[in-house]
Amino acid sequence: MYRTAACIGGCLLLVGVTLWGLVDVVNRPYLYLPTRVQPYGTSSFLALPRYTNGGFSLAKDTDGVLRPFPDRSTHAQGVIGNAVDIHLDSRGLLWVLDSGFIDTLRAPVKLNDARVLAIDADSGKVSFNIKYH
């Protein structure tokens, strides 16, 4: 009986904290919640889906500092709209699944078509851009 009550109490606490966090999230201009991490040498790549309008959705973590990858202009121009998944292959290509929709938390907006991008992990050059219509 005690274990069941403790389990239910813990679950309710978890749900409450999650709901409180979501209420706070709606008021933030940018929301960075990594959904995928790929280690690369002394750094890491992170997929940060754009739940709100603004910011960037693919980052490189070097020495504890998140920077847009490959650069901020790539995100501003819509080359990378909303990176929802990433994979780093053995050739050093970072494969990015871009849904094309941003602001998915409030009112989804189509920024571009869904696509798969292959970006060189060292240079940041887009090697492949496979669009889905």
N, C-alpha and C positions, 0 to 999 in steps of 0.2 A: 504494500500500500504506500509506504513512504517513498519507494523508488518511483512509483508511478506519478505521485504528486510532484516529486522533484523534476521528473522528466517533463511533465506538463508545464510546470512553472518555468523551466528553462526554455521550452519552446515558445511560450508566451512572451518571455523577455526578448528572445531573438526576434520574434515577429514585431514587437513594439519598437525595438531599436532600428530595425530595417525600415518600418513605416516612418519613423521620425527622420531617418536619414533621407528618405525619398521626398518628404516635405521640404527639407532643407535644400535638396538638390534642385528642385524646381526654381528656386530663387537665385541660383548661381549662374553667372554668365557663361562659364565653361565647366564642363564636367569631365574629368579625366579618370576613368576607371579602366585599368588595363585588363583586357580579356585574354591576351596571349603575349607570352614573352619568349624570345629566342636569344639565347646567349651567343655572343660572337667575340672571341678573344677576351679582352678586358672590359668589353662593353656589352650592352644588350639592346635588342630592338623590342619595342612594345607596340601592340595594336591598342589604340585608344578610341573606340567608336565614338562618333560625334552625336551624343544624345541631345545636345543643344546646338544652336546655330553659332558657329564661330570656333576658333581654336584650330587645332590640327589633330589628325587621327593616327599618325604614324610617327614614332619618336625613336631616338637613339639615346640611351642612357650611358653617359661617359662620366665617370667620377661622381656619380650621384646627381648629375644635372641632366634634366630632360630637354632635348633639343629636337625641333621638327626635323624629320628625315624625309627626303634628302635636304630640303630647306623650306623655309616658310612660304616662299613664292610658289612652290610646287602645289602647296595646299590652297593658297589664295587663288590660283589660276584654275583650280578644279581638276588638275591632273590626278590628284588623289582626293577623292571625295570623302569616303567613310570606310577606312580600313577595318574590317570586322574579323579578319583572320590573317595570320602570316605563317610562313614556313621558310626556313633557311636551308638550302640544299648544300651538297658537298662541294659545289663549284663556287660558292660564295654569292649565289643569287638569292635575294630575299623575294619570295613570291607573296604577293599581297592580294587578298580578295577584297575588292571594293564594291560595296552594295550600291553606291550611287545616291543613297538617300541620307540626308542630314536632318538634325532636329527631330530625331525619332522619339524623343520623350514627350514632346508637346504636340507638334503638328508636322508630320514628315513632309519634307520638301525634296523633290527629285533634282539633284545637282547634275548628275550625268548618268549614262547607262552603266549597268553593272559590268565589271571588268576584272580581269586578272592581270596584274602587273608583275614583271620581273625586274628588280632593281639591283644593280651591282652593290654589294654591301660596302665595298671600299670607296668607290668613286661616287655613288649615288646616281649613276646614269641609268635611265629606264631602258632596259634591253628588249623587253617584250611588252606589248599592250594588247591584250586579247579582249575585245568588247563583246558583250552579249546584248542582243536586242530583244 
